[in-house]
Amino acid sequence: MNVCSNPITKIEGTEAIEIDNKQHQIKKGDVFFTTSSETPEDVGMSSVWTFNTPNIYLNSFTFGYRPNVKFDLNYLAFMLRSPSIRKNFMLLAQGVSRFNISKTKAMDIEVPVPEVEEQKMIGEVLVSINNLITVNQRKNFYHLLC
């Protein structure tokens, strides 16, 4: 749920697990994608890890990608959830009652990559807009309760 719900993964959304040698330790800048969903709209949802925290491991419900070029993490987080990129993921979804996505095919999706300085400016704007939306949603929820 942490990956599906958040463009930038929340550290409080992690939980303790028993580690085995098949799991991959994650690093700052890693991107996670959901592998399966009940709808094609939710398959391949992404989230970016922005923490330098040791002993965090990827679970089996997602696959990870470690970029080999520099990205502004805010830009990457929101760009991967843009309608044009999401459409490409939905087209790759296969299934009837449960939809799955192939990591190999997902890694073939091309994404726009402006210079890092431009990514940073775009990322800052998108984070500000996202924060504003969150504040307004909380206000609306509070007013519904009162």
C-alpha positions as CSV (number, residue, x, y, z in Angstrom):
1,M,0.0,0.0,0.0
2,N,2.9,2.3,0.7
3,V,4.1,2.1,-2.9
4,C,0.6,2.3,-4.4
5,S,-0.5,5.3,-2.3
6,N,2.6,7.5,-2.2
7,P,4.8,8.9,-5.1
8,I,7.5,9.2,-2.4
9,T,7.6,6.2,-0.1
10,K,6.8,7.0,3.5
11,I,9.3,5.5,6.0
12,E,6.5,5.0,8.5
13,G,4.9,2.7,6.0
14,T,7.6,0.1,6.4
15,E,7.4,-2.9,8.7
16,A,9.7,-5.5,10.2
17,I,10.2,-8.7,8.3
18,E,12.3,-11.8,8.5
19,I,15.2,-11.3,6.1
20,D,16.4,-14.0,3.7
21,N,19.1,-14.0,1.0
22,K,16.6,-13.6,-1.8
23,Q,15.6,-10.0,-0.7
24,H,17.4,-6.9,-2.0
25,Q,18.5,-4.1,0.3
26,I,17.2,-0.8,-0.9
27,K,19.1,2.5,-1.3
28,K,18.2,6.2,-1.6
29,G,17.0,6.8,-5.1
30,D,15.5,3.3,-5.7
31,V,12.2,3.2,-7.4
32,F,9.6,0.6,-6.6
33,F,6.8,-0.6,-8.8
34,T,3.7,-2.7,-7.9
35,T,3.7,-6.0,-9.8
36,S,0.1,-6.9,-9.5
37,S,-3.3,-5.4,-9.0
38,E,-7.0,-6.0,-9.3
39,T,-7.3,-3.3,-12.0
40,P,-4.9,-2.4,-14.9
41,E,-5.0,1.2,-13.6
42,D,-3.1,0.3,-10.4
43,V,-0.6,-2.1,-11.8
44,G,3.0,-0.7,-12.1
45,M,2.3,2.1,-9.6
46,S,5.6,3.6,-8.6
47,S,7.2,5.2,-5.5
48,V,10.7,6.6,-4.9
49,W,12.7,5.9,-1.8
50,T,14.4,9.1,-0.5
51,F,16.0,7.9,2.7
52,N,19.6,6.8,3.6
53,T,18.3,4.1,6.0
54,P,20.2,0.8,6.5
55,N,18.5,-2.6,6.7
56,I,15.4,-1.8,4.6
57,Y,14.5,-4.5,2.1
58,L,12.2,-4.8,-0.9
59,N,9.2,-7.1,-0.5
60,S,7.9,-9.6,-3.0
61,F,4.9,-7.5,-3.9
62,T,7.0,-4.9,-5.8
63,F,10.0,-4.9,-8.0
64,G,12.8,-2.3,-7.7
65,Y,14.7,-0.3,-10.2
66,R,18.0,1.5,-9.3
67,P,18.6,4.3,-11.9
68,N,22.2,4.5,-13.2
69,V,21.8,8.2,-14.1
70,K,21.2,11.1,-11.8
71,F,17.6,12.1,-11.3
72,D,16.0,14.7,-9.0
73,L,14.0,12.3,-6.8
74,N,10.9,14.6,-6.6
75,Y,10.8,14.9,-10.4
76,L,11.2,11.1,-10.8
77,A,8.5,10.4,-8.3
78,F,5.8,12.6,-9.9
79,M,6.9,12.0,-13.5
80,L,6.5,8.3,-13.2
81,R,2.9,8.9,-12.0
82,S,2.1,11.3,-14.9
83,P,-0.9,10.3,-17.1
84,S,1.3,9.6,-20.2
85,I,3.6,7.3,-18.3
86,R,0.8,5.6,-16.4
87,K,-0.9,4.9,-19.7
88,N,2.1,3.0,-20.8
89,F,2.1,0.8,-17.7
90,M,-1.7,0.1,-18.1
91,L,-1.1,-1.1,-21.7
92,L,1.4,-3.6,-20.3
93,A,-1.0,-5.0,-17.7
94,Q,-2.0,-8.6,-18.4
95,G,-4.7,-10.7,-16.8
96,V,-8.4,-11.1,-16.3
97,S,-9.3,-11.1,-12.6
98,R,-5.8,-10.1,-11.4
99,F,-3.5,-7.9,-13.6
100,N,0.3,-8.3,-13.6
101,I,3.2,-6.5,-15.2
102,S,6.5,-7.8,-16.5
103,K,9.6,-6.1,-15.1
104,T,11.4,-6.6,-18.3
105,K,8.7,-4.9,-20.4
106,A,8.2,-2.1,-17.8
107,M,11.9,-1.3,-18.0
108,D,11.5,-0.7,-21.8
109,I,9.1,2.3,-21.2
110,E,10.8,5.5,-22.2
111,V,10.5,8.5,-19.8
112,P,11.3,12.2,-20.4
113,V,14.6,13.2,-18.9
114,P,15.4,16.9,-18.9
115,E,18.6,18.3,-17.5
116,V,18.9,17.8,-13.7
117,E,18.5,21.5,-12.9
118,E,15.2,21.5,-14.8
119,Q,14.1,18.3,-13.1
120,K,14.8,20.0,-9.8
121,M,12.6,23.0,-10.6
122,I,9.8,20.8,-11.9
123,G,10.1,18.5,-8.8
124,E,9.9,21.5,-6.4
125,V,6.7,22.8,-8.1
126,L,5.1,19.3,-8.1
127,V,5.9,18.7,-4.4
128,S,4.4,22.1,-3.5
129,I,1.3,21.4,-5.4
130,N,1.0,17.9,-3.8
131,N,1.4,19.4,-0.3
132,L,-1.3,22.0,-1.1
133,I,-3.6,19.2,-2.2
134,T,-2.9,17.2,1.0
135,V,-3.6,20.2,3.2
136,N,-6.9,20.9,1.4
137,Q,-8.0,17.3,1.6
138,R,-7.3,17.3,5.4
139,K,-9.4,20.5,5.8
140,N,-12.3,19.0,3.8
141,F,-12.1,15.8,5.9
142,Y,-12.1,17.8,9.1
143,H,-15.1,19.8,8.0
144,L,-17.0,16.5,7.2
145,L,-16.3,15.3,10.8
146,C,-17.6,18.5,12.4
